[in-house]
Structure formats: structure tokens, C-alpha cells
């Protein structure tokens, strides 16, 4: 049976749903506020109708708990622990936690889950368009501040800064805002007198907005699947457009020169990593996760089967490749095999030199003591190599793109290329490399024409 009781200007409607293990009654309840202007008789009739409707919903199992909890409560007590953590990759889970803490819950967290409307989401997306929403907490030291540091004899140790951070800061490079605050406090001056704040009025990119939107939509879609709410309001909102960034990559001539420069580079770790990128199209995290048992010197094969990434607040995490197809085996050219043997011998010498300090992990690329390398270190190697060798900056992902375009130029068909890159499906490869594939089609058409006309290539 349902019961009602008045609380101020509204009523609480309760329906008994059974007993718990102690024998105490369990209830589902909701608040109901009568429309303004009803006579007492009409108010009583409306209350009876609301009570009957609520009891029918509860008894039929169609009453959704999303009508009682807020988005914040649902995220923290249900979605994160019961869905996100068990099902998402560690990096994605950490990113989603960050998205929720920074942008989603502060704006929408206190709204009852079932009452989140498309209008709430549209308003939130418009707020993300405002200047300053990027909130990049960075700064650069003003030239006159260096003189103040020297006059006060404030060294890295006295400022409690890492020597590398101190050097970057004094060179005028961008550093974290917290670093600037620490220096300003030591000098007893406002931070804006010592540093220029970077990015105060920057807007979020469409891709960033899209990331936040997809995180929210994923959480709400799960709530629908769990029958906590009836529908996902994100489905009624136009998602932010995802503008694929133009990936800077090398042409054939640049790739050839980079290959030769890598062979001559003074750091064999960097040399080996650059050539592996150019010859296999491996992802950064996949390279960081490579182990010697993944290299079959007899069969001339490389088996890519793990991904190693640094995750904020967690550390280095090793997992599976990005997609199921990412677990793949590819051929290794003879020159790369020779280089890998040379690199393996170098690593063995390092291991013998360090003795007990070396931690055995079987990884190809390691920190100085054998521990798994931070994948971000590989990006730094690439950046330094390109700068030292006089090449334009190309990201590690750009080297992967270079490999793909070289394969297309060599006549590799799209299905084979998709397998080599570890894409989930061929359509992904075609979407990413449509321009290069189109150029290849033009060349193929010209080749057929020359053959039919009996003209030498």
C-alpha cells in the first residue's frame, strides 16, 4: 500500500517494496508538489492520482532510481566503480576521471539524473566555448626576474625545484603555474610581476569539447542500460564536431634522410627507436611495451602484443594494444635485424656495467636501470633527434603516418596496410589515408594507361 504525508508545501509519497534481511520495511519514495491554485478538494484528487501512478510504477518495476540520485552520486557510486574502472583501459579511465572532475560534474553534477535535459547539455557546451575555459596553468619567467634570483642567491635547491625545471624556467621556457607561484613567494612579490601567464584567454578545441561530451554520453548511456533513466539526453544534442588534425609527416626524400641520420646518431637507443618507427609503423606505447621475446630473429618477425603508457596518478601501466587487431605480427627487414642485434649487445653491456642496480624486465627500451621506460621519454628522444639532425618537427604519430604513406607509395593494398597498422577495420585506414590512397589510384591509372599504349614506365 502507498502512504502520503504532507511536508510543508509538498507531499511525500511512499510505497512499501518488502523487507530487508533484518525484517525492516523497505520503501521507495518521491516528493509531489501540487499545482498552484487548486482548491483543497481538487488538490486531494490530484494527490490520489499521483499516488496511484507512483504505486503502479513501483509495483511494475518501472520506477527508475534516476529520479532520486544526482549525476554526481551516480558517477561516483555506480558508474566509475562498476563500469568505468572494470571496462576501460587505465589511460582512458584516468582521462575520464579528469574530464568529470574538471568540466562535467562542476556544471551538471547536482542535477537529478532523470531531470538532465538536452537544454542543460547545450548550455554546458556553450559555456565550454567561452574564453579562458582551457585554463592552462602555465607561465614564463620575465627577464628581470632572473636578476632578482641571482641577487637573492636563490638556487634550484633553495627554491625546491628540480634542476631541469630550474634550467627551463631561467631559459624562458613555459613552466607550470605552481612553479611560478613558488618562485614568486620566495621573492615576496606577486606572480604577475615575476611571470607572464600563458593561455589565460584560450578556448577549448572542438576535439576537447568532443572528449568531454563523449564521456558524459557514455555515462548516461550506461544509466539507460541499467534502467536508471529512460533515455540518454545526449542523443538529442548535436555532438561537437571532431576535426581531424592534419598529421605532419615526412615525404619519401625526408624519410630517407632521416633513416641515414638515425644510423649515424650518437645514442643507439634513439637510433633504434626511430628506425623501428619508420620500418614498422608501431605506436609509441607499443614500442615502450616491446620485449626481447617479441623479436624472432630466426623468422625475422616482430610480435606487437602489449602497450605501455604512463597514467597520471598511477604510474606506468602495461596492457593490451589499442585494438584487438593491434595484437599483430609483422616482418622485419634484414637491416633492422642487424641493428637490433647490435642494440641488444649494447644493452647487455649496460646491464653488466650496472650489476645489481639493473632490474630485469626484458624490455627493449628501458630507463637507465632497466625499468620500463615512460612512453613520453620516447617522444622526447624523437624531438631531440629531429632537432639535432635539422629536420622539421614530426610527432611519433607522424612517423607512423610516414610509414603508412611509404607503404601506399610502394603499392601495398589497403587491407594489408590496415593489418600492418593494427587498425580495428579497413574503413579506419581508408578514412585516415584517403588522400594518399587517392594519389596511389591516380598512379595506378597512369600505369595501366602506359601498359596499354606500350610505353615504358
Secondary structure, DSSP 8 states (H G I E B T S, - for coil): -EEEEEETTEEEEEEEEEE-TTS-EEEEEEEEE--TT--HHHHHHHHHHHHHHHHHHHHHT---GGGTSBHHHHIIIIIIIIIIHHHS-HHHHHHHHHHIIIIIHHHHTTSBGGG--HHHHHHHHHHHTSTTTT---EEEE-HHHHHHHHHTT--HHHHT--HHHHHHHHTT--EEHHHHHHHHHHHTS-HHHHEEEESTT----HHHHHHHHHHHHHHHHHHHHTTSSS--GGGGS--------------HHHHHHHHHHHHH-S-HHHHHHHHHHHHH---HHHHHT-BGGGEETTTTEEEE--EEEEETTTEEEEE--SSGGGSEEEE--HHHHHHHHHHHHHHHHHHHHHGGG-----BSSB-TTS-B--HHHHHHHHHHHHHHHT-----HHHHHHHHHHHHHHTT--HHHHHHHHT-SSHHHHHHHTHHHHHHHHHHHHHHHHHHHHT---
